[in-house]
Amino acid sequence: MPMNFMHRRICSSQDWAKNVRERSLPWSLTGVELGANLLEIGPGYGATTRVLVDLAPNVTAVEVDGRSAQDLQREFDGKATILHGDGSRMSLPDQEFSSVVCFTMLHHVPTRPMQDGIFAEAFRVLQPGGVFAGSDSRLSLRFRLLHIGDTMNIVDPDELPERLRHAGFEDVEVTLREGAFRFQARKPSIP
């Protein structure tokens, strides 16, 4: 979704990539078992994908921005499958993935129904017992300033558990820290 110049510059920087690799992603994935077949929704400039390809044998990423998807296809050729598409309406098979993740991208999804569509799609493509995990930013003055001219549709971490349960997930956990939250939820196993 649209990002202003400063936001694009930050998210494509080496400093951002280092923060993702050393701080953000390890915290977001604490206690999460990704399994063999991982789907990432909204990789953006690929900072998270660069880490994920070393954490799961098979990585697929769905990116809504066409140019970013092309750039990622070139970068990850042979290491990950990159698809251009909308995470709220994916053309992927049911129960294909052991895990689905999304990091610091939900606030760029323009509407709440589209965010809920991502949750529903994550549930649909997950194998029974699979995990949906990720993180996003919390509202602050700095965050607001960074998003002037951007799509900014904040996910309320207090409402997220119910939204994920509504999509069908169980064992929902949301953890807060300054400026961010992480979540994980599980698709029920077939009895």
N, C-alpha and C positions, 0 to 999 in steps of 0.2 A: 504494500500500500504506500501511498505517497509519503516521502520524507523530505525535509528541507535540506539545504546544502550542508549546514553544520552537522546535522544528524547523520547524513550519509558519510560525511568525512570521518566522524568519530567511529561509526560502525564498521568502516572499512580500514581502520588504522591498525598498525601493529600493536599499539598500546591496548586497544580493545581486544584483539586476538589473544594477547598475553593474559589479560584479566579473565577472559573466558576460559582459557586453558588452565590457569593456575588457581583461580578463585571461584568464579561463577559456576562453571560446569561441575567441578568436584562437589560443591555444596548442593547444587540442584539434584545431583544423582546419588546423594548419600543414601545407602540402603536399597538402591534400585538395581534389580537384576534385569539386564537388557535382553538376554537370550541371544539367539543366533540371527534373527531376522528383524532388524530395526527400521522403523519409519520415522523420519524427521519431517515435521510440517513447518514450513517457513524458515528455511536456513539463511535467507538474506544474502549476505556477502560470504558466508561459508565458515565463519570462525568456529562455530559449534561443530559443523560437519568435519572439519579438519581433526578434531579430537575424536568424534564418534567413530570414524573409520578405523581407529585403533582399538575401539572398545567392543565392536560387534563384527562378526565375519561378513555379514551382508547388510549394507546400508542403502536405503532408498530415501530420497528427499523430494518433497513436493514444494515448489516455489511458485508463487503467484505472479511475480514480476518476470516478464519474458526475457529481458536483457540479463537479469541476474541468473535466471535458469540457464541461459546459454553460456554465460561465463563459468558457472559451476560445472556444467557438462564438460567444458574444456579442461577445467582444473582437475576434476575427479574421474576422468575417463579411465575405466578399468578398476577404480577403487570404490565407486558408489554409482548407483543409478539415480540420475537427476531427471525429474519430470516437471514440466511446466503445467501448472494447474492450480485450482482453487481447493484449499484444504477443507472447505465446508461442503464440497461436492466432488469427491475424488472418484476416478474410474478404476479403482484398485479392487481386487477380489476380496470377498468376505473372509474373515479369519485367516489372513495371510501373514500377520506379523506377531512376533513375540513381545514387542514393545513399540509404543508410539511416544514420541517426545516433541516438545515445542518449547523454545527458550526465548524469552523477551520479545515476543512477537504478537501475543494476543491483543495488546493495546493498540496495535496497528490494524486490527480487523474492524471495519467501520461500524458494524452494528452488533448489538447483542444477539439477535437471531443468527447472524453469521458465526459468531463465537460459539453459540450453542450447536450450530451445524458442524463445527470442527470437533466438538466433544462427541456428537453423535457419530460422526465419521470415524473418529479414533476408536470408538467402541465397536463399530461395525467391522473394521479391518483387523482388530485384535483377535488373536486366538483365545479361546477360553483360558482363563488364568493369567492372561497377559496384562502388562502394566502400562498405564498412561502416566507420564511424568513430565514435569517441566517447571518453568519459573517465569516470573514477570516482575515488572517494576511496580512500586507503590507510588502514590501521588505525593509530590513535593513541589515546592516553588521551582527548584532547579529542573525537575522533570517537566513541569509546565513550560518553562522557558525554552528548553531543548526542543519542545514539540510545537512551537509557534509555526504555523503553516503546514503541520503534519496532520495525519490522521491520528487521533488520540482518543481511544475509547477504553478507559481504565476498567480492569476487572477488579471487582471488590473481593478481596480474599475472604471476607466474612460470608459472602454469598456463594462462593465457588463450591464448597462441599455439596450444597443442595443442588446446584446446577449439574454437577458431575453425577450425583445420584439420580437425578432426573434422566440423564442420558443412559443410565443402566449400571453405572459403576458402583462398587462396594469398596470397603476398606479405604475410604478417602481420608487423606491427611494433608493438611495445609500448615506450613511452618513459616513464620514471619521472621524477618531480620530487617535492620535499618535499610529502607529504600527498596526492599524486594520481598517476594514470597516464593516459596517452592511448593509443589503439590505432587502427590502421587495417588493413584487410584487403580483398582484392579477390576478386570472383567471377570464376573463369576465363572468358576469352573463348571463344566457340565456334570450334573450329579451322576 
